[in-house]
Amino acid sequence: PELWELAHGRDERPVETSEEVKSVGNEHTFEQDTADPELIASTLMRLCEKVAQRLREGGWRGRTVTTKVRLADFMTLSRARTLEHHMDSVPEIFEVACANLERADVGGQKVRLVGVTVSGLQAGAPRQTRLFDRARDGTDRGDKWRRLGPAIDRIRERFGDDALRHGTSLQRRKKTDTAEC
């Protein structure tokens, strides 16, 4: 009887997995292919916000940022950069993702999909401060983002994902303004 139940897809045992998380990423497929750098940049920022939040929720920091771009003709390009330190902040992930996008050199072609993935994860990795991250008043700029990220996560958890957003993730109204990476 047990084999018959298993053969028919019936199994009451809990599913256990021992696979460790190797990367955290998000992608977005546009409703219409676009060559609008402002829309691409704002979408990329939104993806970086989601990835950073998921990293912090899992207690991870990553070293490698991969940016994926699928063009209108379905050609897929990806560029990655590995940093010397682990990170989980939106500005750092966005900065690297934009640099990767520039290296992909889509040259004004229409884009169908963009994605951001952070890999090289380490749970509880130490935070590396940068030598020149001090503001004029002596405060640590990196420390500001390390404290701000979890606070933003708590607000979004309570009031929804759109409660707080980085300005870059908002698309501008005027077509003459551009917000490129």
C-alpha positions in Angstrom: 0.0 0.0 0.0 2.9 2.4 0.8 4.4 2.0 -2.7 1.0 2.4 -4.3 0.5 5.7 -2.5 4.0 6.9 -3.5 3.4 5.9 -7.1 0.3 8.0 -7.1 2.1 11.1 -5.8 0.8 10.8 -2.2 3.5 11.2 0.4 2.8 12.9 3.8 6.4 13.2 4.8 7.7 16.8 5.1 10.0 17.9 2.3 13.5 18.6 3.6 16.2 20.3 1.6 19.8 20.8 2.5 20.6 23.0 -0.5 22.2 26.3 0.5 21.3 29.5 -1.1 24.0 30.5 -3.7 22.5 33.7 -5.1 19.7 36.2 -4.7 18.2 37.9 -7.8 15.3 39.5 -9.5 14.3 40.1 -13.1 11.8 42.2 -14.8 10.3 41.7 -18.3 8.9 44.9 -19.8 5.4 44.9 -21.3 6.9 46.5 -24.4 10.5 46.4 -25.5 12.2 49.7 -24.6 15.3 51.7 -25.4 14.4 54.3 -22.8 17.5 54.6 -20.5 15.3 56.3 -17.8 12.9 53.4 -17.7 15.7 50.9 -17.7 17.6 52.7 -14.9 14.5 53.0 -12.7 13.7 49.4 -13.2 17.2 48.4 -12.4 17.1 50.4 -9.2 13.8 48.7 -8.2 15.4 45.3 -8.8 18.4 46.3 -6.7 16.1 47.4 -3.8 14.4 44.0 -3.9 17.6 42.0 -4.0 19.2 44.0 -1.2 16.0 43.5 1.0 16.1 39.8 0.3 19.8 39.6 1.2 19.2 41.4 4.5 16.2 39.2 5.3 18.4 36.1 4.8 21.3 37.5 6.8 23.6 37.4 3.8 26.0 39.7 2.0 27.4 39.0 -1.4 30.5 39.9 -3.4 29.5 39.3 -7.1 26.8 41.4 -8.9 25.6 40.1 -12.2 23.4 42.2 -14.5 21.4 40.5 -17.2 19.9 42.1 -20.3 17.7 40.4 -22.8 17.3 42.4 -26.1 14.3 42.5 -28.3 15.8 39.8 -30.6 16.1 37.6 -27.5 19.9 37.9 -27.4 20.9 37.7 -23.7 23.9 39.5 -22.3 25.2 39.3 -18.8 28.1 41.0 -17.1 29.4 40.4 -13.6 31.8 42.0 -11.3 33.2 40.6 -8.1 34.1 43.1 -5.3 36.8 42.6 -2.7 34.2 43.0 0.1 30.7 41.6 0.8 27.8 44.0 0.6 24.0 44.2 1.0 23.3 47.9 0.4 21.2 49.2 -2.5 23.6 52.0 -3.5 26.5 49.6 -3.9 24.5 47.0 -5.7 23.0 49.6 -8.0 26.4 51.2 -8.8 27.9 47.8 -9.8 24.8 46.8 -11.7 24.9 50.1 -13.7 28.6 49.6 -14.5 27.8 46.1 -15.7 25.0 47.4 -17.9 27.3 50.0 -19.4 29.9 47.2 -20.1 27.1 45.2 -21.9 27.0 48.0 -24.4 23.4 47.5 -25.7 23.9 50.6 -27.9 20.4 51.9 -27.9 18.9 48.6 -28.8 15.5 47.8 -27.4 15.5 45.8 -24.1 13.0 43.2 -23.3 14.3 42.1 -19.8 16.7 43.3 -17.1 17.9 41.4 -14.1 20.2 41.7 -11.1 21.7 38.9 -9.1 24.1 38.9 -6.2 26.1 35.8 -5.5 29.2 34.8 -3.6 27.0 34.9 -0.5 28.2 34.6 3.0 26.0 34.6 6.1 27.0 37.3 8.5 30.0 38.4 6.5 31.8 41.3 8.1 31.1 44.7 6.7 34.1 46.3 5.1 34.3 50.0 5.4 36.0 52.0 2.7 38.8 54.5 3.4 37.1 57.5 1.8 33.5 56.9 3.0 33.8 59.7 5.6 31.7 62.8 5.1 33.0 66.2 6.0 31.5 66.0 9.4 33.4 62.8 10.1 30.5 60.4 9.9 30.8 57.1 8.0 28.6 57.2 4.8 28.6 53.5 4.5 27.4 53.1 8.1 24.4 55.3 7.2 23.4 52.9 4.5 24.0 49.9 6.7 21.5 51.3 9.3 19.1 52.7 6.7 18.6 49.4 4.8 17.0 47.4 7.7 14.9 50.5 8.7 13.5 50.7 5.2 12.8 46.9 5.3 10.8 47.3 8.5 8.7 50.2 7.0 8.0 48.2 3.8 7.1 45.1 5.8 4.5 47.2 7.7 3.2 49.5 5.0 3.9 47.7 1.7 6.7 47.6 -0.8 5.9 51.1 -2.3 5.9 52.8 1.1 9.5 54.0 0.5 11.5 54.0 -2.7 14.8 55.4 -3.9 14.3 58.3 -6.2 16.1 56.6 -9.0 13.5 53.8 -9.0 10.8 56.4 -9.9 10.3 57.2 -13.6 10.4 60.9 -14.4 7.5 62.5 -16.2 9.4 64.6 -18.7 10.9 62.8 -21.7 13.6 65.4 -22.0 15.1 64.5 -18.6 17.2 61.3 -18.5 18.2 59.2 -15.5 20.8 56.9 -16.9 22.9 54.6 -14.8 
